[in-house]
């Protein structure tokens, strides 16, 4: 596996080594020892989530203000534009976002550290999205920042308005959100 730095130092792209031939392919999607050696991140993954969404769906920007989750995310069907937003006030990249395309074809993953909001939009007809999380889902600590917050100014690659849940339509403004120290 290869680790590719992004414009936000703690957010990483993981590119697996893929072995393929006319029968198909194989790759190691996660190896704890390699992960720790290459990234320096020594957090345990305790929850594995799987979602399926249709084209134009946008989910996010989600985070947990307590029990913050780090997430190792990837698309196994279709394509998504995946976004991480730094919510750590003490960070030099506070308030900045990074986005990238993750797809079944490119097999890339993105590491979204604890202390970040996370969201994605589906840019294909359908997408299935997997993520490993470093802490358990805790609905009482879940927060949401508006996907279209003008202070964040995320450039979502959608031709028309996204399909957003009622909960996500109620996302807080970045300036009013609960943030990390």
C-alpha positions as CSV (number, residue, x, y, z in Angstrom):
1,X,0.0,0.0,0.0
2,X,1.1,3.5,-0.7
3,X,0.2,6.5,1.5
4,X,-0.4,9.8,-0.3
5,X,-0.4,13.0,1.7
6,X,-3.1,15.6,1.0
7,X,-3.3,19.4,1.5
8,X,-4.4,18.7,5.1
9,X,-1.5,16.8,6.7
10,X,-3.6,14.5,8.9
11,X,-5.9,13.4,6.1
12,X,-4.4,10.7,4.0
13,X,-5.1,8.8,0.7
14,X,-4.4,5.1,0.8
15,X,-3.7,3.4,-2.5
16,X,-3.5,-0.4,-2.3
17,X,-1.3,-2.6,-4.3
18,X,-3.7,-4.4,-6.6
19,X,-2.9,-7.8,-8.2
20,X,-5.0,-8.4,-11.2
21,X,-5.3,-10.7,-14.3
22,X,-8.0,-11.8,-16.7
23,X,-9.8,-13.5,-13.8
24,X,-10.2,-10.4,-11.7
25,X,-8.1,-8.8,-8.9
26,X,-7.0,-9.1,-5.3
27,X,-5.8,-6.5,-2.8
28,X,-5.3,-6.2,0.9
29,X,-7.8,-3.5,1.9
30,X,-6.4,-3.2,5.5
31,X,-3.4,-4.6,7.3
32,X,-3.0,-3.3,10.9
33,X,0.8,-3.6,11.0
34,X,1.3,-2.0,7.6
35,X,-1.2,0.7,8.4
36,X,0.5,1.6,11.7
37,X,4.0,1.4,10.1
38,X,3.1,3.6,7.1
39,X,0.8,6.2,8.8
40,X,2.0,6.3,12.4
41,X,-1.7,6.0,13.3
42,X,-2.2,3.6,16.1
43,X,-6.0,3.6,16.6
44,X,-8.2,0.5,16.8
45,X,-11.1,0.1,14.4
46,X,-14.2,-1.0,16.3
47,X,-17.1,-0.6,13.8
48,X,-17.5,-1.4,10.1
49,X,-20.3,0.4,8.3
50,X,-21.7,-0.1,4.8
51,X,-24.1,2.3,3.0
52,X,-25.7,2.3,-0.4
53,X,-26.9,5.5,-2.1
54,X,-28.3,6.5,-5.4
55,X,-26.8,9.2,-7.7
56,X,-27.0,12.7,-6.4
57,X,-27.3,11.7,-2.7
58,X,-25.2,13.8,-0.4
59,X,-24.5,12.6,3.2
60,X,-22.9,14.9,5.8
61,X,-21.2,16.7,7.1
62,X,-21.2,14.4,10.2
63,X,-19.1,14.0,13.3
64,X,-19.4,13.1,17.0
65,X,-18.4,15.8,19.5
66,X,-17.6,13.2,22.1
67,X,-16.4,9.7,21.1
68,X,-15.0,11.2,17.9
69,X,-14.6,8.7,15.1
70,X,-11.6,8.3,12.8
71,X,-12.8,6.8,9.6
72,X,-11.0,4.8,6.9
73,X,-13.5,5.0,4.0
74,X,-13.8,3.6,0.4
75,X,-16.3,3.1,-2.4
76,X,-16.7,-0.6,-3.4
77,X,-19.4,0.1,-6.0
78,X,-19.6,3.3,-8.1
79,X,-18.0,6.6,-7.2
80,X,-18.2,9.2,-4.5
81,X,-16.7,12.6,-3.9
82,X,-15.5,12.3,-0.3
83,X,-14.8,15.3,2.0
84,X,-13.1,15.8,5.4
85,X,-13.3,19.2,7.2
86,X,-10.9,20.0,10.1
87,X,-12.9,21.0,13.2
88,X,-10.0,21.2,15.6
89,X,-9.6,24.8,16.7
90,X,-5.9,24.2,17.7
91,X,-5.0,22.9,14.2
92,X,-3.2,24.9,11.6
93,X,-5.8,23.6,9.0
94,X,-8.8,24.5,11.2
95,X,-11.8,25.1,9.0
96,X,-10.2,23.8,5.8
97,X,-11.6,20.9,3.8
98,X,-10.1,18.3,1.5
99,X,-12.1,16.3,-1.1
100,X,-11.3,13.5,-3.5
101,X,-12.9,10.9,-5.7
102,X,-13.1,7.4,-4.3
103,X,-14.3,4.7,-6.6
104,X,-14.6,1.0,-7.1
105,X,-12.3,1.5,-10.1
106,X,-9.5,3.4,-8.4
107,X,-9.8,1.4,-5.1
108,X,-8.4,4.3,-3.1
109,X,-9.3,4.9,0.5
110,X,-9.3,8.1,2.6
111,X,-8.3,8.4,6.2
112,X,-10.5,10.9,8.0
113,X,-9.0,11.5,11.5
114,X,-11.0,12.0,14.7
115,X,-11.8,15.8,15.1
116,X,-13.0,16.1,11.5
117,X,-16.5,16.3,9.9
118,X,-17.1,13.9,7.1
119,X,-19.4,13.8,4.1
120,X,-19.7,12.4,0.6
121,X,-21.8,12.8,-2.5
122,X,-22.5,10.1,-5.0
123,X,-21.3,11.0,-8.5
124,X,-22.3,7.7,-10.2
125,X,-25.7,6.1,-10.7
126,X,-25.3,4.2,-7.4
127,X,-22.5,3.8,-4.9
128,X,-21.8,1.5,-2.0
129,X,-19.6,3.0,0.6
130,X,-17.6,1.2,3.4
131,X,-15.9,2.6,6.4
132,X,-14.0,1.4,9.4
133,X,-14.6,3.6,12.5
134,X,-12.3,4.0,15.5
135,X,-15.2,4.5,18.0
136,X,-18.8,3.4,18.3
137,X,-21.7,5.3,16.9
138,X,-23.2,7.5,19.7
139,X,-26.3,9.3,18.5
140,X,-26.4,11.6,21.5
141,X,-23.0,13.1,20.5
142,X,-23.7,13.2,16.7
143,X,-23.5,16.6,15.1
144,X,-24.0,17.9,11.6
145,X,-22.7,20.9,9.8
146,X,-24.6,22.2,6.7
147,X,-23.2,20.6,3.5
148,X,-23.5,24.0,1.8
149,X,-22.1,26.2,4.6
150,X,-20.8,29.4,2.9
151,X,-17.8,29.7,5.2
152,X,-16.6,26.3,4.3
153,X,-17.4,26.8,0.6
154,X,-17.1,23.1,-0.4
155,X,-17.1,22.6,-4.2
156,X,-19.4,19.6,-4.5
157,X,-19.3,18.1,-8.1
158,X,-23.0,18.0,-8.6
159,X,-24.8,19.4,-11.7
160,X,-28.0,20.0,-9.7
161,X,-29.0,20.3,-6.0
162,X,-28.3,17.1,-4.0
163,X,-30.7,14.7,-2.5
164,X,-30.2,15.3,1.2
165,X,-31.9,13.8,4.3
166,X,-34.2,15.8,6.5
167,X,-31.6,15.6,9.3
168,X,-28.8,16.9,7.0
169,X,-31.0,19.8,5.8
170,X,-31.0,20.9,9.4
171,X,-27.1,21.0,9.7
172,X,-25.6,23.8,11.7
173,X,-23.7,26.7,10.3
174,X,-19.9,26.2,10.7
175,X,-19.7,29.4,12.9
176,X,-22.3,28.0,15.3
177,X,-21.2,24.4,15.4
178,X,-19.8,22.5,18.3
179,X,-16.1,22.2,17.6
180,X,-13.1,20.5,19.1
181,X,-10.4,22.3,21.1
